[in-house]
Amino acid sequence: MDIILIPGLWLDASSWDDVVPSLVEAGHSPRPLTLPGVGATGADSAGIGIADWVDAVVAEIDRSAGPVVLVGHSGGGNVAWGAADARPDRVARVVFVDTVPPPDGADISEFPLVDGVVPFPGWDFFDHDDVADLDAEVRAATAPRTRSVPGRVPADTLTLRDPRRHGVPVTILSGGMDAQTLPAMLAQWPAFDTEYTAIRDAQVVRLGSGHWPQFSQPRALGEAIARAI
């Protein structure tokens, strides 16, 4: 199975390096992506928005001879769901890594702009639970690999048009939530809850990790993706 690996904000294809071997061992063909404008200057990436990231994934789907699995980490989950909406008949499953299916009109988040881009804010910016399993060695090794993202991307709203996306099977690999606690959380966000409950085949698997399992437990993440498929 072709697996398109979509990084979250500030990450490129190399963020999946330690996950790929488990997927290859399971007999799959992983294709990690670097999305348009990552690491580019504000001038060079000014015209790039979330739709361009979705289009980049759709182009990868169209390159495949058969159905694909989309794996989206964090903000990459918005991109994955947008691509599934564009090609619902070509996507065998969407795997969300510590994120959830977004509704139409959702954005990723807002972060400070610096010279027209959104730079990585540093590990100390994030909540303790998100980074608690990233030790000093991992933080030191991964921070230099981060890249800025185009200024428009995090705050752009996602456009979803095709209700057939709700027929695409979904697995949520949640860092800290399970099949009981995650739906209870979504119930507090009506638009997200409506989107989630419309999906006909949705599974939740607790990883027991922080927000970046591709760095803290890459082999376990790869094996969890393979099991989901």
N, C-alpha and C positions, 0 to 999 in steps of 0.2 A: 504494500500500500504506500502510495506517495503521501508523505506527511509534510505539510508546509508549516514551518515553525516561525511564528510572528513575535518579535520581541516587543516589550513594553517601551515606555519612554526612556531615552538616553542610552539605549542598548542597540547593538548591531548583531549581525549574524553570529559573531564569535561568542556571544553570550550563551549560545546553545552548545558550544564545543564539547562540554563534559556530559551532555545529555545524549548527544548523537550516538555514541557507541552502544548504549543499551537498545536503542531503536534498531540499529543495524543488526545487532545480535538477534533481535526478535524477528528479523526478516523483512523489515520495512526500508523504505527509501526516504530518509529525512532530507528536507530542503530548507535550511535556515535562510532567512531573508535579512537584508539591510534595507530599510525603507527609505524612500526618496527624501533627500535633504538632511539626513542625519549627519551631523558633523560639519555641515556647510555654513557659510557665513549668512548673516541676515539678508544681505543683498541677493545672494544666490538662491536663498530658500524662501524669499518673500511671497512667492506665488503658490507655495505648497501648503495644502490643507489636508484635512482628514480624508476627503474624497480621493485625493491623489494616493494616499496610503491604501485605501480600499481598492482603487484601480490597480495598484501594483500587485496586490494579492490575487485579484481576479485574473490578471494576466498570467500569473503562475498557475492558477487553476486551468486556464485555457491551454497551457503548454502540456498538460498531463493527458495521457491517452484514456485514462479511466477515472473513476471517482477518487477523491482525495479526502484526507483528514486535515482539518485546520486546527492548529494549536496556538492560542493567543495568551500571552502573559500580560497581566495588568491591563494597561491601556491598549495593548495589542488585542485584547478581547473585543474591544469595540470594532477594531479593524476586521477581525475574523468574522464577527456577526454581520457586519456590513457586506463582506464578501459572500457569506452564506446567503444573504438576502438577494444578492445579485445573481448567484448561481445555485439555487437550492437543489436543482436536479443533479449537480455535480459533486456535492459535498456529502460524504458518507457520515461524518460526525464532526462536531466542533468540541474541542476540549479547551475549557477556560482554566487557566492557571492563576489561582487566587484572585479571581474576578468573576463577574456574573454577566449574563446576557443583558445588554443595554436596550432600553426602549428607543423608539423613534424620537429624535430630538435631544438625546442625551449627549453630553460632552465627557471628556476624560476628567479634566480639572483645570483650574487656573493656577499658573505659577508666574513669578516675576520674569519680565522680559529684560534681557541685557543685549543691547545692540541688535535687536530684532530677532533674537533666538531665546530659547529657554535652556539655560545650562543646567547640568546636574547639580542639585543643591547640596550634595554631600550626605553621607549616611546619617549624620546627627540630626538632619532635618526631619526624619521620619519617626513615627511612633515606636516606642520601645518594642512592642510585640512584633512589629514588622521586621525589625533588624536584630532581634535578640539572639538568633542563631547564626549571625554573621560575626565570627570572631575577628580579632584585630588583624590576623594574617589574611583572612579572606577579604576584609574591607580594603586593606592596603593593596591587595593584588587586583581587585576589581574596579576600584574607583578610577584608576588611570585609563581604564578601557571604556569609560562612559563618554558619550558624545552629546553635544547640544542637539535640540530638535527644533524644527521650524516653528517660529513664534505662533502661527495660526493653529497648529495641530491640536494642542491640548484643549483649547477652548472652542474649537469648531464643533458644531452640532452634527450628529450622525443622521443621515436620511435613510429610512427603511421603508420599502414600498410593497414587498411581496409577502403576503401572509403564509406562503408555502415554506418560509423559513421555519415556521413552528413545527413542521414535520421532520426537520433535520434533527437526528439524535444529538443530545448534549450531555457531556460529562463536565462537572465542575470539580476540579481538584483544588479544594480549599485548604489554605494553610492551617486554620484553626477551627473551622466550623464543620459540623456534620449534617446529616440529612434532616435533623430536627432543628438545629439552631440556625442554619442558613435561611430556610424558608421563613422562620420566625422573624429574622432580621429584615428580610425583604418585605414582609407584611407592613413594615413601617414606612416603606417607600412605594406608594401606590403604583406609579408608572412602571417601576422595575418588577413589582409583584405581578402586575397584569401581564407583562412580557414573559416572565418566568412560568407562570401558571398556564400560559397558552401553549407552551412547548409540550408536545405529546409524549416525548421520551426524554426525561431529564434525570440524571443521577448525580448525587453529591458524594464525593469521597474526601475524607479528611486526611491531609498529608501529615499533620503534626509539625508544621514548619512555619517560618516567617513568610514574608512576602516574596522572597527571592530564592525559591528552592533550587533553581538551576545553579545557584552558587553554593548553597548550604548543604544540599543533598541531591546532587545531580543524578546519581545512579537510581536512587529511589524514585525520582521524578520520571526518569525515562521508563522505568519499569511500570509506573502507574499509568503513563500514557499508553504503553503497549497493552496493558490490561484493559484499558478503556476501549481500545480499538478491537 
